[in-house]
């Protein structure tokens, strides 16, 4: 794989809470400059940034512990600017087995952005394999376009090859085109390539420049 091909998998990410508008403006050209799939920014930056080539923003980030109506409202606001939406599920509902909440909130977000790419962040490091499968299946039934591993902010950790493999199997059996986004802790070329080999079709990376430097142009 060459640098340009790997770049096409990457959502170049700036989600640090202290990130400024000037920093967002500086990374905005990344899709064109790096050949990245998109730039991923926090909602407060996304809604004031001049329109860029391909923009991803997050909803219910990073805890996921927001009311469903709040997530849907935030989605409606950012969907005016963003091309892709990465929403965080309610982990407490999943751990409690309240699957109706999981289904309801994802469906509400899907309804709020019917013509946008929707990625559902499952925070897989905090879940058992059975919970990943159940939550991922519900996300697909609710209309998710991609299943995403992690926010990168949870103390349990970020993406793992094992979780990506589970999500890739769910995606393969979805009966429609579905992607898998690995995110959280991907900082080297080798890790990025391993995630792709495990089934990831998209990568969330803040260290994109360093990762791409490990491959020939």
C-alpha positions as semicolon CSV with decimal commas, in nm:
position;residue;x (nm);y (nm);z (nm)
1;X;0,000;0,000;0,000
2;X;0,129;0,348;-0,081
3;X;0,082;0,669;0,117
4;X;-0,207;0,800;-0,094
5;X;-0,405;0,478;-0,059
6;X;-0,363;0,467;0,318
7;X;-0,462;0,833;0,342
8;X;-0,794;0,754;0,176
9;X;-0,888;0,547;0,482
10;X;-0,822;0,826;0,733
11;X;-1,050;1,073;0,908
12;X;-0,786;1,327;1,016
13;X;-0,898;1,407;1,369
14;X;-0,883;1,715;1,591
15;X;-1,105;1,650;1,894
16;X;-0,896;1,781;2,183
17;X;-1,129;1,978;2,414
18;X;-0,893;2,276;2,409
19;X;-0,859;2,288;2,028
20;X;-0,915;2,636;1,888
21;X;-1,083;2,763;1,573
22;X;-0,742;2,864;1,439
23;X;-0,624;2,504;1,479
24;X;-0,936;2,378;1,304
25;X;-0,879;2,616;1,015
26;X;-0,521;2,492;0,993
27;X;-0,623;2,125;0,960
28;X;-0,923;2,191;0,736
29;X;-0,725;2,145;0,412
30;X;-0,622;1,793;0,519
31;X;-0,860;1,602;0,287
32;X;-0,706;1,771;-0,015
33;X;-0,350;1,797;0,118
34;X;-0,321;1,446;0,259
35;X;-0,574;1,268;0,043
36;X;-0,768;1,189;0,363
37;X;-1,131;1,078;0,366
38;X;-1,232;1,371;0,590
39;X;-1,139;1,603;0,874
40;X;-1,313;1,524;1,204
41;X;-1,384;1,820;1,435
42;X;-1,588;1,893;1,745
43;X;-1,936;2,038;1,683
44;X;-1,856;2,385;1,816
45;X;-1,576;2,415;1,561
46;X;-1,758;2,239;1,280
47;X;-2,054;2,477;1,279
48;X;-1,840;2,792;1,247
49;X;-1,575;2,661;1,011
50;X;-1,590;2,775;0,649
51;X;-1,708;2,488;0,428
52;X;-1,430;2,240;0,354
53;X;-1,390;1,945;0,120
54;X;-1,512;1,672;0,356
55;X;-1,612;1,728;0,719
56;X;-1,695;1,479;0,993
57;X;-1,822;1,586;1,332
58;X;-1,922;1,407;1,651
59;X;-2,249;1,385;1,843
60;X;-2,296;1,296;2,211
61;X;-1,919;1,308;2,241
62;X;-1,731;1,170;2,425
63;X;-1,946;1,015;2,701
64;X;-2,256;0,918;2,504
65;X;-2,458;0,980;2,819
66;X;-2,675;1,247;2,659
67;X;-3,052;1,226;2,619
68;X;-3,167;1,088;2,284
69;X;-3,342;1,415;2,205
70;X;-3,022;1,606;2,274
71;X;-2,826;1,385;2,035
72;X;-3,091;1,424;1,767
73;X;-3,099;1,802;1,812
74;X;-2,722;1,827;1,796
75;X;-2,725;1,614;1,482
76;X;-2,977;1,842;1,313
77;X;-2,757;2,140;1,390
78;X;-2,426;1,996;1,269
79;X;-2,572;1,816;0,967
80;X;-2,614;2,153;0,798
81;X;-2,235;2,173;0,779
82;X;-2,097;1,820;0,819
83;X;-2,092;1,544;0,560
84;X;-2,052;1,265;0,815
85;X;-2,177;1,219;1,173
86;X;-2,001;1,006;1,437
87;X;-2,241;0,949;1,729
88;X;-2,157;0,791;2,065
89;X;-2,402;0,536;2,207
90;X;-2,530;0,541;2,564
91;X;-2,292;0,298;2,732
92;X;-2,493;0,289;3,053
93;X;-2,798;0,168;2,862
94;X;-2,594;-0,106;2,695
95;X;-2,440;-0,224;3,022
96;X;-2,789;-0,232;3,176
97;X;-2,929;-0,428;2,881
98;X;-3,167;-0,143;2,791
99;X;-3,150;-0,219;2,423
100;X;-3,462;-0,019;2,346
101;X;-3,274;0,298;2,445
102;X;-2,988;0,204;2,214
103;X;-3,225;0,144;1,924
104;X;-3,431;0,457;1,989
105;X;-3,140;0,698;2,009
106;X;-2,963;0,567;1,699
107;X;-3,288;0,580;1,504
108;X;-3,345;0,939;1,623
109;X;-3,000;1,045;1,506
110;X;-3,047;0,862;1,176
111;X;-3,375;1,047;1,122
112;X;-3,201;1,379;1,192
113;X;-2,938;1,320;0,921
114;X;-3,104;1,105;0,653
115;X;-2,863;1,214;0,378
116;X;-2,541;1,206;0,578
117;X;-2,300;0,921;0,649
118;X;-2,372;0,795;1,002
119;X;-2,105;0,619;1,207
120;X;-2,204;0,475;1,544
121;X;-1,932;0,473;1,812
122;X;-1,975;0,167;2,033
123;X;-1,678;0,223;2,269
124;X;-1,588;-0,141;2,222
125;X;-1,309;-0,151;2,483
126;X;-1,574;-0,100;2,752
127;X;-1,798;-0,380;2,622
128;X;-1,798;-0,758;2,620
129;X;-1,798;-0,940;2,287
130;X;-2,168;-1,020;2,328
131;X;-2,245;-0,653;2,399
132;X;-2,047;-0,546;2,092
133;X;-2,243;-0,786;1,872
134;X;-2,581;-0,687;2,017
135;X;-2,514;-0,313;2,006
136;X;-2,360;-0,336;1,659
137;X;-2,656;-0,533;1,527
138;X;-2,898;-0,276;1,668
139;X;-2,696;0,005;1,510
140;X;-2,715;-0,164;1,172
141;X;-3,089;-0,220;1,206
142;X;-3,127;0,150;1,289
143;X;-2,946;0,250;0,970
144;X;-2,579;0,301;1,063
145;X;-2,345;0,327;0,765
146;X;-2,033;0,241;0,967
147;X;-1,967;0,078;1,302
148;X;-1,692;0,259;1,492
149;X;-1,484;0,120;1,776
150;X;-1,402;0,407;2,007
151;X;-1,391;0,775;2,095
152;X;-1,029;0,755;2,206
153;X;-1,130;0,920;2,534
154;X;-1,255;0,624;2,739
155;X;-1,019;0,492;3,009
156;X;-1,089;0,134;2,894
157;X;-0,890;0,204;2,579
158;X;-0,932;0,250;2,207
159;X;-0,946;0,028;1,902
160;X;-0,832;-0,334;1,917
161;X;-0,784;-0,581;1,635
162;X;-1,025;-0,817;1,807
163;X;-1,303;-0,558;1,818
164;X;-1,243;-0,459;1,455
165;X;-1,272;-0,823;1,353
166;X;-1,606;-0,857;1,535
167;X;-1,741;-0,542;1,370
168;X;-1,613;-0,653;1,030
169;X;-1,808;-0,978;1,060
170;X;-2,124;-0,785;1,147
171;X;-2,068;-0,554;0,851
172;X;-2,012;-0,845;0,614
173;X;-2,346;-0,998;0,713
174;X;-2,546;-0,674;0,702
175;X;-2,692;-0,737;0,358
176;X;-2,590;-0,388;0,243
177;X;-2,267;-0,190;0,220
178;X;-2,145;-0,116;0,574
179;X;-1,803;0,005;0,688
180;X;-1,595;-0,029;1,002
181;X;-1,406;0,260;1,156
182;X;-1,117;0,189;1,392
183;X;-1,034;0,482;1,616
184;X;-0,844;0,542;1,937
185;X;-0,474;0,477;1,985
186;X;-0,377;0,441;1,619
187;X;-0,045;0,623;1,608
188;X;0,187;0,420;1,385
189;X;0,190;0,299;1,026
190;X;0,208;-0,062;1,143
191;X;-0,099;-0,028;1,366
192;X;-0,296;0,142;1,090
193;X;-0,214;-0,137;0,847
194;X;-0,306;-0,403;1,103
195;X;-0,646;-0,240;1,156
196;X;-0,711;-0,242;0,782
197;X;-0,605;-0,606;0,758
198;X;-0,851;-0,686;1,040
199;X;-1,136;-0,531;0,842
200;X;-1,135;-0,155;0,905
201;X;-1,249;0,054;0,610
202;X;-1,191;0,384;0,786
203;X;-0,941;0,501;1,050
204;X;-0,976;0,786;1,297
205;X;-0,628;0,933;1,352
206;X;-0,484;1,250;1,499
207;X;-0,130;1,135;1,409
208;X;-0,212;1,111;1,038
209;X;0,099;1,289;0,912
210;X;0,329;1,063;1,114
211;X;0,140;0,750;1,011
212;X;0,154;0,838;0,641
213;X;0,524;0,920;0,663
214;X;0,590;0,550;0,717
215;X;0,494;0,463;0,359
216;X;0,639;0,560;0,022
217;X;0,466;0,837;-0,166
